[in-house]
Each structure stands twice: as C-alpha cells, then as structure tokens.
C-alpha cells in the first residue's frame, strides 16, 4: 500500500497545475470510514464507499508511466473494492478539458450525468467546467 507521503509526491508530479494535497490530507482521507485506495507507485485511485455509493476523489498517474494501463487497472480494483463494500454506483468529477482522463473513464464505463460550470480554476485561462461522471456497478 502507498504511504501518504508517496501519494502526495506522486500527485505533485501527476497534477502540477492543481493545488497539491499534503501528506496530512492523504493520511486523513485514508483513515476515513469506507476509504478505498488502489494502485501503486505508478498510479493510484483514492476514494470511499459509503451507503451504497462510491466516490473517487482522485486518480493520479506518474507522467513517465502514462498510457501503460496502470490507472485502468487501479480503477478496476477500485470498482471491485467498491462493489465488495456494497456500492452499486461510482461517481467522480473531471475537468472538461482533461481529454485523456475523460477517455479513460468512458472506456471504463462511465457516463456524464451533470456538469458544474467554472468549477476548476486555471492559472492562465478561464475556469473550466467539471463533468460529473457515473458508473453503475
């Protein structure tokens, strides 16, 4: 299992434009009721399953390990763990301009159910909508 420090370091490399989550924030998430963490050094998925519904907080893949199936496998493991925990659906949000992630989620069986306008701030450009995606398990 990945340590909170390793997760924070991987996030910083994977999502340099985002506000990084601290080691303490990852530690807090992992302690949560129903927390699910899958993956390893190249990619991880973190989320939780509570009351029949799972939510993915983050999918992060190391830049030098992209397009090798690491995130896809971590997602599959997350879905299996969520189902074992009694969830019948998974939700997540993704920036509308993140075409690589959107393609990954669509291939994994997610579909868009909603949109939040101007949800993600961007340093050098206007804010971007968040697409809310759902997968039925």
Secondary structure, DSSP 8 states (H G I E B T S, - for coil): ---HHHHHHHHHHH-TTS----HHHHHHHHHSTTEEEEE-SSEEEEEEEETTEEEEEEEEE-GGGTTSSHHHHHHHHHHHHHHHTT-SEEEEEEETT-HHHHHHHHHTT-EEEEEEEEEE--SSS--EEEEEEEEE-
